[in-house]
Amino acid sequence: MVERLRNHYRIRDERALAAMERIPRHLFVPEALQSHAYADHALPIEFNQTISQPFIVARETELLEVTKDDRVLEIGAGSGYQTAVLAAVAGQVFALERIPDLAREAQARLRSLGIHNAAIKCFDGTYGWNEFAPYRGILVAAAAPEAPKALIDQLAIGGHLVIPIGTETDQRLIRITRTPEGIITEDFGPCQFVKLIGRFGWEK
């Protein structure tokens, strides 16, 4: 999996690659799908959610450009795999997941793996988590019609928000950088995520 990310997809963030080499991805998917955990595609998890394709996990992590000195916010923790990768490259990770059972199971999974610099809370992620803002990086693991203003407001100056934006069927991976003068938006190509459900996302 990691060699494919490095050689085929040209992922250059060696810290992200090292984290994905070390973290047991199969523990974050249903038991019946564990033999497919390292394949090059997303997989279904409980409650009609997904664990992202390894390339997307690596790409979003790489685009954040965070270090061990940084706080990161994740929206849509799911099974906790992306959270675990972020915890390996950032100082602190605060993750939101709207489905209570997923949030509870993901937090327990991280603890069982000895990951203690990540906290997962059940909450509407489109509001962000203002208590610990500003964040150097904000990663959204579901697609929104537009970037929620609350998330942009919680970005540190110089920080990156990586978010899929578009319709249910036509999405682009966008990076928004907050500067003293305003925001800079970059487009990193097509992607496909589940919808970001919440007050400032999709209704259902």
URJOFEN-V99261 format. One record per residue. RES is the residue in one letter. PSI is psi in radians with two decimals (999 if undefined). OMEGA is omega in whole degrees, -180 to 180 (NA if undefined). Layout:
BEGIN
res | psi | omega
RES | PSI | OMEGA
RES | PSI | OMEGA
END
This chain:
BEGIN
res | psi | omega
M | -0.83 | -177
V | -0.67 | 177
E | -0.65 | 177
R | -0.71 | 178
L | -0.71 | -177
R | -0.81 | -170
N | -0.65 | -178
H | -0.82 | -176
Y | -0.14 | 177
R | 0.64 | 173
I | 2.27 | -174
R | -0.14 | -179
D | 1.72 | -175
E | -0.46 | 177
R | -0.72 | 177
A | -0.75 | 179
L | -0.72 | 179
A | -0.70 | 179
A | -0.74 | -178
M | -0.42 | 175
E | -0.57 | -174
R | -0.61 | -174
I | 2.22 | -177
P | 1.59 | -175
R | -0.54 | -177
H | -0.37 | 179
L | -0.14 | -177
F | 0.11 | 179
V | 2.80 | 177
P | 2.58 | -175
E | -0.66 | -178
A | -0.32 | -177
L | 0.11 | -174
Q | -0.51 | 179
S | -0.25 | 180
H | 0.08 | -169
A | -0.52 | -175
Y | 0.20 | 178
A | 2.94 | -171
D | 0.94 | 177
H | 2.85 | 175
A | 2.78 | 178
L | 2.57 | 177
P | 2.50 | 170
I | -2.91 | -176
E | 2.79 | 173
F | 0.61 | 177
N | 0.49 | 177
Q | 3.10 | -180
T | 2.78 | 165
I | 2.21 | -172
S | 2.66 | 172
Q | 2.43 | -180
P | -0.69 | 179
F | -0.74 | -178
I | -0.71 | 176
V | -0.83 | -179
A | -0.73 | -177
R | -0.82 | 179
E | -0.72 | 179
T | -0.79 | -180
E | -0.72 | -178
L | -0.39 | 178
L | -0.60 | 180
E | 0.84 | -179
V | 2.85 | 180
T | 3.14 | 179
K | -0.11 | 176
D | -0.03 | -168
D | 2.62 | 170
R | 2.43 | -179
V | 2.48 | 173
L | 2.31 | 176
E | 2.34 | 178
I | 2.06 | -179
G | 1.14 | -174
A | -0.51 | -180
G | -2.21 | -179
S | -0.17 | 177
G | 0.05 | -177
Y | -0.87 | 178
Q | -0.63 | 177
T | -0.77 | -180
A | -0.70 | 178
V | -0.77 | 178
L | -0.68 | -180
A | -0.42 | 180
A | -0.38 | -176
V | -0.27 | -179
A | 2.96 | 179
G | -0.86 | 179
Q | 2.47 | 178
V | 2.24 | 174
F | 2.08 | -173
A | 2.48 | 178
L | 2.43 | 179
E | 2.20 | -173
R | -0.29 | -177
I | 2.00 | -172
P | -0.81 | -177
D | -0.68 | 178
L | -0.78 | -180
A | -0.79 | -178
R | -0.79 | -179
E | -0.67 | 180
A | -0.74 | 179
Q | -0.74 | 178
A | -0.66 | 180
R | -0.77 | 179
L | -0.75 | 180
R | -0.70 | -179
S | -0.42 | 179
L | 0.09 | 178
G | 0.40 | 179
I | 1.96 | -173
H | 0.09 | 179
N | 0.44 | 178
A | 2.35 | 177
A | 2.36 | 180
I | 2.24 | 180
K | 2.52 | 175
C | 2.00 | -177
F | 2.83 | 175
D | 1.90 | -174
G | -0.32 | -178
T | -0.25 | 174
Y | -0.26 | -172
G | -2.88 | -179
W | 1.46 | -169
N | -0.44 | -175
E | -0.62 | -175
F | 0.12 | 178
A | 2.72 | 6
P | 2.77 | -180
Y | 2.48 | 176
R | -0.49 | 178
G | 2.45 | 172
I | 2.13 | -179
L | 2.23 | 180
V | 2.19 | -175
A | 0.54 | 175
A | 2.71 | -172
A | 2.38 | 179
A | 2.73 | 175
P | -0.55 | 176
E | 2.88 | -179
A | 2.14 | 178
P | 2.30 | -178
K | -0.60 | -179
A | -0.62 | -180
L | -0.74 | 177
I | -0.72 | -179
D | -0.44 | -178
Q | 0.04 | 176
L | 2.41 | 171
A | 2.72 | 172
I | 2.25 | -175
G | -0.10 | -179
G | 2.84 | -178
H | 2.39 | 169
L | 2.10 | 179
V | 2.09 | -171
I | 2.36 | 171
P | 2.31 | -179
I | 2.41 | 177
G | -2.74 | 179
T | -3.07 | 179
E | -0.50 | -174
T | -0.21 | -176
D | 1.76 | -174
Q | 2.64 | 176
R | 2.50 | 176
L | 2.02 | -172
I | 2.44 | 171
R | 2.18 | 178
I | 2.20 | 178
T | 2.27 | 179
R | 2.20 | 180
T | 2.91 | 177
P | -0.45 | -178
E | -0.24 | -177
G | -2.57 | -178
I | 2.60 | 175
I | 2.31 | -178
T | 2.28 | 178
E | 2.52 | -179
D | 2.15 | -178
F | 0.45 | 169
G | 3.09 | -176
P | 2.67 | 178
C | 3.04 | 180
Q | 1.99 | -179
F | 2.85 | 168
V | 2.86 | -177
K | 2.53 | 174
L | 1.85 | -178
I | 2.30 | 178
G | 3.12 | -176
R | -0.68 | -177
F | 0.45 | 175
G | -2.30 | 176
W | 2.58 | 179
E | -0.63 | -179
K | 999 | NA
END
